[in-house]
Amino acid sequence: MNKYISILEQENEDFEIIYWDRLGSPDCPEKYKSIVFQKPSRLNLSHKDKIKDFLEFRRFVIKNINKRKYDKLIVLTSLTGIFLFDYLQKNYKNKFIFDIRDYTFENFYPYKMIENRVIKSSYFTTISSEEFKMFLPSSNKYILSHNILREEIEQANEFNKPKERDGIITVSFIGAIRHFDIDSKIALKLANDDRFKVVYHGYGVAYEKFKAFCQERKLDVQITGKYDRKDKIKLLANADIINAYYGIESYANLFAMPNKYYDSLIYKIPFWANPKVYSGQRSIKSGIGLNADLESESFANDLYHEYMEIDRLKFERDCNQELSKVVKEDELFISKVQEFIEIGGLK
């Protein structure tokens, strides 16, 4: 949302935001005009209950679009597009951007067919990882959009090892806590090792279970809960390693490019991910990633030594080179949004 807002503001476009406040924590800053669907909906609801809630959200969205009569739409996330597919086809063909940020239910054939119809009806479809083409319908409408904001790049700083501070390596996770099996394993292997400090910022479906697990086993893990996006820089200031390690059991993790990857590039913090997933492979290839294997008995030692052997100048150079590549790739996306604003299928 913030990325599109940034472009719309630069183009002096009038816009409104329709969104669902599912968890009682508004996502939209007050300075923007917004229409909020206020219905609590827990993250761990059954599929049946989730569908019911999404259908209510669909009715709310359509009602407000009809009332406001917008010229064009930007449809954020796959599920929103799926639940609005017939309305978009009929009323906004070639007048909306469809933004796909994650793998959802593409293994379910009817879902994928509906998604294909949404993509075909869009002015263009944004994907946040080139690897999404592995599971999405074939199309020439895909435009890559990295999860990075240009204004954040100005915050870029230098790489500093913890030995220049207190000697303890802080391994920080910032985001949705959803993968209990992986997070509990990380906590068991690192939390009570004097060389490391383990920190989790965020909330998600596994938050309560993970927190209870650490408390029951007296694992020294700092778990802070929900955070405000504007505080991210402050949270990253104390991070030595960005924890972006996800398992391969979930198909969604294989192809995604998490925000954490771009945080690593901008703030010069080594990125630790599973080398069996795309983000881990790209980070190692680009020189910003750590390759310690969580499943190895020597994992803690491997992670410690790999980190301490990082060459500061080389690491910073690799971050800057990869960041330049990302910015160049992102320029096409920005130009396509500007094109959409100017004509957007209204020729």
Short mmCIF file of the C-alpha atoms (twelve columns), coordinates in Angstrom:
data_MODEL
# 
_entry.id   MODEL 
# 
loop_
_atom_site.group_PDB 
_atom_site.id 
_atom_site.type_symbol 
_atom_site.label_atom_id 
_atom_site.label_alt_id 
_atom_site.label_comp_id 
_atom_site.label_asym_id 
_atom_site.label_seq_id 
_atom_site.Cartn_x 
_atom_site.Cartn_y 
_atom_site.Cartn_z 
_atom_site.pdbx_PDB_model_num 
ATOM 1   C CA . MET A 1   0.000   0.000   0.000   1 
ATOM 2   C CA . ASN A 2   2.706   2.476   0.972   1 
ATOM 3   C CA . LYS A 3   4.548   1.931   -2.283  1 
ATOM 4   C CA . TYR A 4   1.515   2.838   -4.395  1 
ATOM 5   C CA . ILE A 5   0.710   5.765   -2.103  1 
ATOM 6   C CA . SER A 6   4.198   7.147   -2.642  1 
ATOM 7   C CA . ILE A 7   3.749   7.121   -6.441  1 
ATOM 8   C CA . LEU A 8   0.199   8.506   -6.299  1 
ATOM 9   C CA . GLU A 9   1.330   11.397  -4.111  1 
ATOM 10  C CA . GLN A 10  4.206   12.202  -6.445  1 
ATOM 11  C CA . GLU A 11  1.715   12.332  -9.316  1 
ATOM 12  C CA . ASN A 12  -0.681  14.540  -7.283  1 
ATOM 13  C CA . GLU A 13  -3.491  12.015  -7.689  1 
ATOM 14  C CA . ASP A 14  -6.590  11.989  -5.504  1 
ATOM 15  C CA . PHE A 15  -7.185  8.557   -3.988  1 
ATOM 16  C CA . GLU A 16  -9.024  6.720   -1.239  1 
ATOM 17  C CA . ILE A 17  -8.227  3.462   0.530   1 
ATOM 18  C CA . ILE A 18  -10.786 0.750   1.244   1 
ATOM 19  C CA . TYR A 19  -9.502  -1.889  3.640   1 
ATOM 20  C CA . TRP A 20  -10.466 -4.408  6.271   1 
ATOM 21  C CA . ASP A 21  -9.408  -3.844  9.876   1 
ATOM 22  C CA . ARG A 22  -9.360  -7.517  10.854  1 
ATOM 23  C CA . LEU A 23  -7.326  -7.363  14.068  1 
ATOM 24  C CA . GLY A 24  -8.362  -4.027  15.565  1 
ATOM 25  C CA . SER A 25  -5.153  -2.281  14.501  1 
ATOM 26  C CA . PRO A 26  -5.814  0.203   11.661  1 
ATOM 27  C CA . ASP A 27  -3.245  -0.037  8.845   1 
ATOM 28  C CA . CYS A 28  -3.992  3.272   7.174   1 
ATOM 29  C CA . PRO A 29  -2.490  6.525   8.500   1 
ATOM 30  C CA . GLU A 30  -5.163  9.062   9.457   1 
ATOM 31  C CA . LYS A 31  -3.903  11.612  6.931   1 
ATOM 32  C CA . TYR A 32  -5.255  9.473   4.065   1 
ATOM 33  C CA . LYS A 33  -8.931  9.215   3.152   1 
ATOM 34  C CA . SER A 34  -10.021 5.698   4.014   1 
ATOM 35  C CA . ILE A 35  -13.166 3.581   4.188   1 
ATOM 36  C CA . VAL A 36  -12.783 0.856   6.774   1 
ATOM 37  C CA . PHE A 37  -14.573 -2.482  7.029   1 
ATOM 38  C CA . GLN A 38  -14.562 -3.015  10.781  1 
ATOM 39  C CA . LYS A 39  -15.208 -6.650  11.514  1 
ATOM 40  C CA . PRO A 40  -12.950 -8.674  13.830  1 
ATOM 41  C CA . SER A 41  -11.709 -11.864 12.187  1 
ATOM 42  C CA . ARG A 42  -9.110  -14.048 13.882  1 
ATOM 43  C CA . LEU A 43  -6.197  -15.310 11.795  1 
ATOM 44  C CA . ASN A 44  -6.813  -18.926 12.847  1 
ATOM 45  C CA . LEU A 45  -10.481 -19.160 11.799  1 
ATOM 46  C CA . SER A 46  -11.652 -22.184 9.815   1 
ATOM 47  C CA . HIS A 47  -11.773 -21.837 6.006   1 
ATOM 48  C CA . LYS A 48  -15.576 -21.815 6.176   1 
ATOM 49  C CA . ASP A 49  -15.670 -18.896 8.592   1 
ATOM 50  C CA . LYS A 50  -12.973 -17.041 6.667   1 
ATOM 51  C CA . ILE A 51  -14.955 -17.349 3.423   1 
ATOM 52  C CA . LYS A 52  -18.043 -15.999 5.177   1 
ATOM 53  C CA . ASP A 53  -16.088 -12.972 6.397   1 
ATOM 54  C CA . PHE A 54  -14.532 -12.396 2.970   1 
ATOM 55  C CA . LEU A 55  -17.958 -12.442 1.328   1 
ATOM 56  C CA . GLU A 56  -19.086 -9.729  3.747   1 
ATOM 57  C CA . PHE A 57  -15.978 -7.747  2.851   1 
ATOM 58  C CA . ARG A 58  -16.779 -8.218  -0.854  1 
ATOM 59  C CA . ARG A 59  -20.250 -6.733  -0.383  1 
ATOM 60  C CA . PHE A 60  -18.777 -3.830  1.573   1 
ATOM 61  C CA . VAL A 61  -16.180 -3.090  -1.115  1 
ATOM 62  C CA . ILE A 62  -18.609 -3.289  -4.050  1 
ATOM 63  C CA . LYS A 63  -21.130 -1.100  -2.254  1 
ATOM 64  C CA . ASN A 64  -18.527 1.605   -1.692  1 
ATOM 65  C CA . ILE A 65  -17.012 1.407   -5.179  1 
ATOM 66  C CA . ASN A 66  -20.486 1.808   -6.690  1 
ATOM 67  C CA . LYS A 67  -21.180 4.717   -4.399  1 
ATOM 68  C CA . ARG A 68  -17.868 6.493   -5.017  1 
ATOM 69  C CA . LYS A 69  -17.596 5.646   -8.737  1 
ATOM 70  C CA . TYR A 70  -13.796 5.478   -8.875  1 
ATOM 71  C CA . ASP A 71  -12.075 5.875   -12.249 1 
ATOM 72  C CA . LYS A 72  -9.508  3.168   -11.564 1 
ATOM 73  C CA . LEU A 73  -8.625  0.636   -8.877  1 
ATOM 74  C CA . ILE A 74  -5.499  -0.901  -7.372  1 
ATOM 75  C CA . VAL A 75  -6.416  -4.326  -6.008  1 
ATOM 76  C CA . LEU A 76  -4.040  -5.464  -3.273  1 
ATOM 77  C CA . THR A 77  -3.505  -9.195  -2.666  1 
ATOM 78  C CA . SER A 78  -4.678  -12.262 -4.544  1 
ATOM 79  C CA . LEU A 79  -7.690  -13.040 -2.353  1 
ATOM 80  C CA . THR A 80  -9.180  -9.569  -2.814  1 
ATOM 81  C CA . GLY A 81  -8.967  -10.010 -6.583  1 
ATOM 82  C CA . ILE A 82  -10.471 -13.500 -6.418  1 
ATOM 83  C CA . PHE A 83  -13.481 -12.413 -4.361  1 
ATOM 84  C CA . LEU A 84  -14.091 -9.451  -6.699  1 
ATOM 85  C CA . PHE A 85  -13.252 -11.213 -9.990  1 
ATOM 86  C CA . ASP A 86  -16.672 -11.002 -11.680 1 
ATOM 87  C CA . TYR A 87  -17.215 -7.402  -10.597 1 
ATOM 88  C CA . LEU A 88  -13.763 -6.387  -11.855 1 
ATOM 89  C CA . GLN A 89  -14.289 -8.133  -15.204 1 
ATOM 90  C CA . LYS A 90  -17.635 -6.488  -15.773 1 
ATOM 91  C CA . ASN A 91  -16.959 -2.986  -14.462 1 
ATOM 92  C CA . TYR A 92  -13.202 -2.339  -14.474 1 
ATOM 93  C CA . LYS A 93  -11.641 -4.327  -17.291 1 
ATOM 94  C CA . ASN A 94  -8.194  -2.826  -18.059 1 
ATOM 95  C CA . LYS A 95  -8.862  -0.207  -15.388 1 
ATOM 96  C CA . PHE A 96  -7.227  -1.885  -12.395 1 
ATOM 97  C CA . ILE A 97  -3.825  -3.061  -11.219 1 
ATOM 98  C CA . PHE A 98  -3.831  -6.521  -9.627  1 
ATOM 99  C CA . ASP A 99  -1.098  -6.946  -6.990  1 
ATOM 100 C CA . ILE A 100 0.033   -10.471 -6.027  1 
ATOM 101 C CA . ARG A 101 2.323   -10.655 -2.996  1 
ATOM 102 C CA . ASP A 102 2.221   -14.316 -2.054  1 
ATOM 103 C CA . TYR A 103 1.358   -17.889 -3.004  1 
ATOM 104 C CA . THR A 104 -2.191  -18.672 -1.892  1 
ATOM 105 C CA . PHE A 105 -4.364  -21.487 -3.322  1 
ATOM 106 C CA . GLU A 106 -2.918  -21.842 -6.816  1 
ATOM 107 C CA . ASN A 107 -2.779  -25.641 -6.386  1 
ATOM 108 C CA . PHE A 108 -6.613  -25.603 -6.445  1 
ATOM 109 C CA . TYR A 109 -7.539  -25.596 -10.143 1 
ATOM 110 C CA . PRO A 110 -10.789 -23.534 -9.951  1 
ATOM 111 C CA . TYR A 111 -8.978  -20.875 -7.903  1 
ATOM 112 C CA . LYS A 112 -6.158  -20.673 -10.436 1 
ATOM 113 C CA . MET A 113 -8.637  -20.339 -13.309 1 
ATOM 114 C CA . ILE A 114 -10.416 -17.443 -11.581 1 
ATOM 115 C CA . GLU A 115 -7.057  -15.843 -10.839 1 
ATOM 116 C CA . ASN A 116 -6.174  -16.159 -14.521 1 
ATOM 117 C CA . ARG A 117 -9.354  -14.265 -15.440 1 
ATOM 118 C CA . VAL A 118 -8.463  -11.470 -13.010 1 
ATOM 119 C CA . ILE A 119 -4.949  -11.233 -14.466 1 
ATOM 120 C CA . LYS A 120 -6.280  -11.079 -18.038 1 
ATOM 121 C CA . SER A 121 -8.726  -8.312  -17.068 1 
ATOM 122 C CA . SER A 122 -6.078  -6.211  -15.318 1 
ATOM 123 C CA . TYR A 123 -4.160  -3.328  -16.858 1 
ATOM 124 C CA . PHE A 124 -1.127  -5.156  -15.520 1 
ATOM 125 C CA . THR A 125 -0.445  -7.549  -12.644 1 
ATOM 126 C CA . THR A 126 2.269   -6.875  -10.101 1 
ATOM 127 C CA . ILE A 127 4.339   -9.712  -8.629  1 
ATOM 128 C CA . SER A 128 6.850   -9.280  -5.815  1 
ATOM 129 C CA . SER A 129 9.128   -12.128 -6.950  1 
ATOM 130 C CA . GLU A 130 10.135  -13.359 -10.394 1 
ATOM 131 C CA . GLU A 131 9.745   -16.892 -9.073  1 
ATOM 132 C CA . PHE A 132 5.976   -16.430 -8.734  1 
ATOM 133 C CA . LYS A 133 5.779   -17.271 -12.425 1 
ATOM 134 C CA . MET A 134 6.490   -20.857 -11.363 1 
ATOM 135 C CA . PHE A 135 2.973   -21.225 -9.929  1 
ATOM 136 C CA . LEU A 136 0.934   -18.454 -11.568 1 
ATOM 137 C CA . PRO A 137 -0.943  -18.757 -14.874 1 
ATOM 138 C CA . SER A 138 1.144   -17.949 -17.940 1 
ATOM 139 C CA . SER A 139 0.748   -14.257 -18.877 1 
ATOM 140 C CA . ASN A 140 2.576   -11.326 -20.451 1 
ATOM 141 C CA . LYS A 141 1.003   -8.902  -17.958 1 
ATOM 142 C CA . TYR A 142 3.397   -9.490  -15.055 1 
ATOM 143 C CA . ILE A 143 5.505   -6.603  -13.782 1 
ATOM 144 C CA . LEU A 144 8.035   -7.147  -10.976 1 
ATOM 145 C CA . SER A 145 7.718   -4.855  -7.958  1 
ATOM 146 C CA . HIS A 146 10.249  -5.263  -5.174  1 
ATOM 147 C CA . ASN A 147 9.055   -4.782  -1.584  1 
ATOM 148 C CA . ILE A 148 11.147  -1.659  -1.175  1 
ATOM 149 C CA . LEU A 149 10.356  2.025   -0.696  1 
ATOM 150 C CA . ARG A 150 12.685  4.553   -2.301  1 
ATOM 151 C CA . GLU A 151 12.582  6.822   0.730   1 
ATOM 152 C CA . GLU A 152 13.934  3.982   2.879   1 
ATOM 153 C CA . ILE A 153 17.049  3.745   0.719   1 
ATOM 154 C CA . GLU A 154 18.080  7.151   2.036   1 
ATOM 155 C CA . GLN A 155 18.385  5.517   5.495   1 
ATOM 156 C CA . ALA A 156 21.249  3.286   4.307   1 
ATOM 157 C CA . ASN A 157 24.029  2.905   6.827   1 
ATOM 158 C CA . GLU A 158 27.245  0.948   7.436   1 
ATOM 159 C CA . PHE A 159 27.870  -2.593  8.628   1 
ATOM 160 C CA . ASN A 160 29.154  -2.933  12.195  1 
ATOM 161 C CA . LYS A 161 29.965  -6.187  13.933  1 
ATOM 162 C CA . PRO A 162 28.861  -6.659  17.555  1 
ATOM 163 C CA . LYS A 163 32.464  -6.955  18.754  1 
ATOM 164 C CA . GLU A 164 32.514  -3.203  18.201  1 
ATOM 165 C CA . ARG A 165 29.625  -2.994  20.680  1 
ATOM 166 C CA . ASP A 166 29.020  -5.673  23.341  1 
ATOM 167 C CA . GLY A 167 30.256  -8.791  21.523  1 
ATOM 168 C CA . ILE A 168 26.839  -10.498 21.453  1 
ATOM 169 C CA . ILE A 169 25.249  -11.258 18.062  1 
ATOM 170 C CA . THR A 170 21.596  -10.227 17.994  1 
ATOM 171 C CA . VAL A 171 19.519  -12.419 15.666  1 
ATOM 172 C CA . SER A 172 16.328  -10.473 14.914  1 
ATOM 173 C CA . PHE A 173 13.072  -11.541 13.341  1 
ATOM 174 C CA . ILE A 174 10.663  -8.777  12.291  1 
ATOM 175 C CA . GLY A 175 7.321   -9.790  10.795  1 
ATOM 176 C CA . ALA A 176 4.422   -12.227 11.127  1 
ATOM 177 C CA . ILE A 177 5.187   -15.118 13.492  1 
ATOM 178 C CA . ARG A 178 3.582   -18.024 11.632  1 
ATOM 179 C CA . HIS A 179 6.028   -20.944 11.594  1 
ATOM 180 C CA . PHE A 180 6.168   -22.484 15.058  1 
ATOM 181 C CA . ASP A 181 8.257   -25.526 14.088  1 
ATOM 182 C CA . ILE A 182 11.082  -23.424 12.632  1 
ATOM 183 C CA . ASP A 183 10.977  -20.668 15.257  1 
ATOM 184 C CA . SER A 184 10.970  -23.098 18.174  1 
ATOM 185 C CA . LYS A 185 13.974  -24.909 16.691  1 
ATOM 186 C CA . ILE A 186 15.876  -21.624 16.309  1 
ATOM 187 C CA . ALA A 187 15.044  -20.709 19.908  1 
ATOM 188 C CA . LEU A 188 16.237  -24.081 21.222  1 
ATOM 189 C CA . LYS A 189 19.557  -23.849 19.377  1 
ATOM 190 C CA . LEU A 190 20.433  -20.196 19.973  1 
ATOM 191 C CA . ALA A 191 18.490  -18.723 22.892  1 
ATOM 192 C CA . ASN A 192 20.670  -19.947 25.753  1 
ATOM 193 C CA . ASP A 193 23.971  -19.577 23.887  1 
ATOM 194 C CA . ASP A 194 25.919  -16.658 25.401  1 
ATOM 195 C CA . ARG A 195 27.163  -15.615 21.969  1 
ATOM 196 C CA . PHE A 196 23.649  -14.832 20.732  1 
ATOM 197 C CA . LYS A 197 20.599  -12.813 21.623  1 
ATOM 198 C CA . VAL A 198 17.345  -13.958 19.971  1 
ATOM 199 C CA . VAL A 199 14.653  -11.350 19.307  1 
ATOM 200 C CA . TYR A 200 11.193  -11.607 17.715  1 
ATOM 201 C CA . HIS A 201 9.203   -8.494  16.791  1 
ATOM 202 C CA . GLY A 202 5.715   -9.092  15.426  1 
ATOM 203 C CA . TYR A 203 2.516   -11.056 15.743  1 
ATOM 204 C CA . GLY A 204 0.898   -13.949 13.875  1 
ATOM 205 C CA . VAL A 205 -0.982  -17.229 14.154  1 
ATOM 206 C CA . ALA A 206 1.918   -18.925 15.990  1 
ATOM 207 C CA . TYR A 207 2.670   -16.019 18.338  1 
ATOM 208 C CA . GLU A 208 0.936   -17.299 21.482  1 
ATOM 209 C CA . LYS A 209 2.163   -20.865 21.044  1 
ATOM 210 C CA . PHE A 210 5.748   -19.737 20.426  1 
ATOM 211 C CA . LYS A 211 5.722   -17.370 23.393  1 
ATOM 212 C CA . ALA A 212 4.376   -20.088 25.703  1 
ATOM 213 C CA . PHE A 213 6.984   -22.555 24.376  1 
ATOM 214 C CA . CYS A 214 9.846   -20.188 25.228  1 
ATOM 215 C CA . GLN A 215 8.449   -19.421 28.679  1 
ATOM 216 C CA . GLU A 216 7.862   -23.086 29.559  1 
ATOM 217 C CA . ARG A 217 11.434  -24.017 28.613  1 
ATOM 218 C CA . LYS A 218 12.945  -20.858 30.111  1 
ATOM 219 C CA . LEU A 219 14.471  -19.901 26.781  1 
ATOM 220 C CA . ASP A 220 15.988  -16.435 26.758  1 
ATOM 221 C CA . VAL A 221 14.030  -15.057 23.797  1 
ATOM 222 C CA . GLN A 222 12.848  -11.460 23.610  1 
ATOM 223 C CA . ILE A 223 9.330   -11.461 22.130  1 
ATOM 224 C CA . THR A 224 7.896   -7.957  21.799  1 
ATOM 225 C CA . GLY A 225 4.600   -8.517  19.938  1 
ATOM 226 C CA . LYS A 226 3.016   -6.086  17.486  1 
ATOM 227 C CA . TYR A 227 5.075   -3.142  16.335  1 
ATOM 228 C CA . ASP A 228 4.410   0.055   14.436  1 
ATOM 229 C CA . ARG A 229 5.947   0.191   10.961  1 
ATOM 230 C CA . LYS A 230 7.474   3.587   11.708  1 
ATOM 231 C CA . ASP A 231 9.529   1.927   14.478  1 
ATOM 232 C CA . LYS A 232 11.171  -0.559  12.123  1 
ATOM 233 C CA . ILE A 233 14.391  1.445   11.765  1 
ATOM 234 C CA . LYS A 234 14.737  1.572   15.540  1 
ATOM 235 C CA . LEU A 235 14.204  -2.198  15.811  1 
ATOM 236 C CA . LEU A 236 16.729  -2.915  13.068  1 
ATOM 237 C CA . ALA A 237 19.333  -0.670  14.706  1 
ATOM 238 C CA . ASN A 238 19.901  -3.417  17.296  1 
ATOM 239 C CA . ALA A 239 19.988  -6.303  14.791  1 
ATOM 240 C CA . ASP A 240 23.200  -8.043  13.718  1 
ATOM 241 C CA . ILE A 241 21.544  -10.818 11.690  1 
ATOM 242 C CA . ILE A 242 18.143  -10.624 10.025  1 
ATOM 243 C CA . ASN A 243 16.332  -13.909 10.616  1 
ATOM 244 C CA . ALA A 244 14.365  -14.794 7.479   1 
ATOM 245 C CA . TYR A 245 14.641  -18.561 7.856   1 
ATOM 246 C CA . TYR A 246 11.549  -20.449 6.705   1 
ATOM 247 C CA . GLY A 247 11.034  -24.142 6.068   1 
ATOM 248 C CA . ILE A 248 10.245  -25.763 2.728   1 
ATOM 249 C CA . GLU A 249 7.097   -27.525 3.958   1 
ATOM 250 C CA . SER A 250 5.012   -24.510 3.006   1 
ATOM 251 C CA . TYR A 251 4.899   -23.986 -0.755  1 
ATOM 252 C CA . ALA A 252 4.440   -20.244 -0.167  1 
ATOM 253 C CA . ASN A 253 7.951   -19.904 1.257   1 
ATOM 254 C CA . LEU A 254 9.742   -21.386 -1.738  1 
ATOM 255 C CA . PHE A 255 9.336   -18.461 -4.128  1 
ATOM 256 C CA . ALA A 256 8.737   -15.336 -2.024  1 
ATOM 257 C CA . MET A 257 11.066  -12.339 -1.615  1 
ATOM 258 C CA . PRO A 258 10.405  -11.078 1.921   1 
ATOM 259 C CA . ASN A 259 10.709  -7.456  3.002   1 
ATOM 260 C CA . LYS A 260 13.564  -8.596  5.206   1 
ATOM 261 C CA . TYR A 261 15.752  -9.071  2.132   1 
ATOM 262 C CA . TYR A 262 15.532  -5.378  1.301   1 
ATOM 263 C CA . ASP A 263 16.070  -4.403  4.943   1 
ATOM 264 C CA . SER A 264 19.319  -6.347  4.754   1 
ATOM 265 C CA . LEU A 265 20.445  -4.441  1.647   1 
ATOM 266 C CA . ILE A 266 19.540  -1.001  2.952   1 
ATOM 267 C CA . TYR A 267 20.662  -1.287  6.551   1 
ATOM 268 C CA . LYS A 268 23.702  -3.490  5.817   1 
ATOM 269 C CA . ILE A 269 22.634  -6.379  8.051   1 
ATOM 270 C CA . PRO A 270 23.511  -9.966  7.003   1 
ATOM 271 C CA . PHE A 271 20.525  -11.978 5.825   1 
ATOM 272 C CA . TRP A 272 20.003  -15.533 7.085   1 
ATOM 273 C CA . ALA A 273 17.541  -17.680 5.148   1 
ATOM 274 C CA . ASN A 274 17.044  -21.275 4.120   1 
ATOM 275 C CA . PRO A 275 19.309  -21.962 1.090   1 
ATOM 276 C CA . LYS A 276 16.578  -24.267 -0.248  1 
ATOM 277 C CA . VAL A 277 14.234  -21.326 -0.916  1 
ATOM 278 C CA . TYR A 278 14.580  -18.543 -3.486  1 
ATOM 279 C CA . SER A 279 15.397  -15.714 -1.056  1 
ATOM 280 C CA . GLY A 280 18.167  -17.786 0.546   1 
ATOM 281 C CA . GLN A 281 19.628  -18.733 -2.819  1 
ATOM 282 C CA . ARG A 282 19.580  -15.153 -4.076  1 
ATOM 283 C CA . SER A 283 21.101  -13.788 -0.861  1 
ATOM 284 C CA . ILE A 284 24.029  -16.207 -1.023  1 
ATOM 285 C CA . LYS A 285 24.571  -15.505 -4.726  1 
ATOM 286 C CA . SER A 286 24.540  -11.751 -4.131  1 
ATOM 287 C CA . GLY A 287 26.962  -12.026 -1.189  1 
ATOM 288 C CA . ILE A 288 24.686  -10.718 1.567   1 
ATOM 289 C CA . GLY A 289 23.459  -14.066 2.914   1 
ATOM 290 C CA . LEU A 290 24.595  -16.488 5.624   1 
ATOM 291 C CA . ASN A 291 24.540  -20.187 4.832   1 
ATOM 292 C CA . ALA A 292 24.477  -21.887 8.256   1 
ATOM 293 C CA . ASP A 293 22.285  -25.002 8.216   1 
ATOM 294 C CA . LEU A 294 19.670  -25.015 10.984  1 
ATOM 295 C CA . GLU A 295 19.521  -28.825 10.856  1 
ATOM 296 C CA . SER A 296 23.253  -29.259 11.520  1 
ATOM 297 C CA . GLU A 297 24.494  -30.230 14.988  1 
ATOM 298 C CA . SER A 298 27.164  -27.545 14.636  1 
ATOM 299 C CA . PHE A 299 24.639  -24.895 13.566  1 
ATOM 300 C CA . ALA A 300 25.311  -22.364 16.351  1 
ATOM 301 C CA . ASN A 301 29.085  -22.561 15.846  1 
ATOM 302 C CA . ASP A 302 28.700  -22.343 12.070  1 
ATOM 303 C CA . LEU A 303 26.469  -19.283 12.292  1 
ATOM 304 C CA . TYR A 304 28.814  -17.581 14.749  1 
ATOM 305 C CA . HIS A 305 31.993  -18.149 12.754  1 
ATOM 306 C CA . GLU A 306 30.396  -17.381 9.405   1 
ATOM 307 C CA . TYR A 307 29.156  -14.075 10.756  1 
ATOM 308 C CA . MET A 308 32.413  -13.115 12.448  1 
ATOM 309 C CA . GLU A 309 34.393  -13.836 9.283   1 
ATOM 310 C CA . ILE A 310 32.410  -11.344 7.182   1 
ATOM 311 C CA . ASP A 311 34.640  -8.811  5.453   1 
ATOM 312 C CA . ARG A 312 33.021  -5.433  6.102   1 
ATOM 313 C CA . LEU A 313 34.093  -3.701  2.892   1 
ATOM 314 C CA . LYS A 314 33.134  -6.635  0.680   1 
ATOM 315 C CA . PHE A 315 29.779  -7.038  2.407   1 
ATOM 316 C CA . GLU A 316 28.917  -3.357  2.013   1 
ATOM 317 C CA . ARG A 317 29.979  -3.447  -1.625  1 
ATOM 318 C CA . ASP A 318 27.806  -6.524  -2.275  1 
ATOM 319 C CA . CYS A 319 24.820  -4.850  -0.554  1 
ATOM 320 C CA . ASN A 320 25.201  -1.726  -2.668  1 
ATOM 321 C CA . GLN A 321 25.579  -3.669  -5.917  1 
ATOM 322 C CA . GLU A 322 22.457  -5.741  -5.225  1 
ATOM 323 C CA . LEU A 323 20.552  -2.645  -4.123  1 
ATOM 324 C CA . SER A 324 21.432  -0.906  -7.389  1 
ATOM 325 C CA . LYS A 325 20.151  -3.921  -9.312  1 
ATOM 326 C CA . VAL A 326 16.887  -3.938  -7.343  1 
ATOM 327 C CA . VAL A 327 16.346  -0.208  -7.903  1 
ATOM 328 C CA . LYS A 328 16.918  -0.604  -11.631 1 
ATOM 329 C CA . GLU A 329 14.422  -3.487  -11.803 1 
ATOM 330 C CA . ASP A 330 11.905  -1.446  -9.845  1 
ATOM 331 C CA . GLU A 331 12.041  1.525   -12.195 1 
ATOM 332 C CA . LEU A 332 9.925   -0.344  -14.756 1 
ATOM 333 C CA . PHE A 333 7.206   -0.918  -12.158 1 
ATOM 334 C CA . ILE A 334 7.118   2.771   -11.253 1 
ATOM 335 C CA . SER A 335 6.895   3.785   -14.905 1 
ATOM 336 C CA . LYS A 336 4.013   1.318   -15.448 1 
ATOM 337 C CA . VAL A 337 2.069   2.737   -12.493 1 
ATOM 338 C CA . GLN A 338 2.640   6.241   -13.860 1 
ATOM 339 C CA . GLU A 339 1.391   5.044   -17.236 1 
ATOM 340 C CA . PHE A 340 -1.683  3.551   -15.568 1 
ATOM 341 C CA . ILE A 341 -2.379  6.859   -13.825 1 
ATOM 342 C CA . GLU A 342 -2.147  8.749   -17.108 1 
ATOM 343 C CA . ILE A 343 -4.187  6.415   -19.304 1 
ATOM 344 C CA . GLY A 344 -5.097  3.287   -17.341 1 
ATOM 345 C CA . GLY A 345 -7.056  1.682   -20.122 1 
ATOM 346 C CA . LEU A 346 -9.246  4.747   -20.550 1 
ATOM 347 C CA . LYS A 347 -8.009  5.599   -24.039 1 
# 
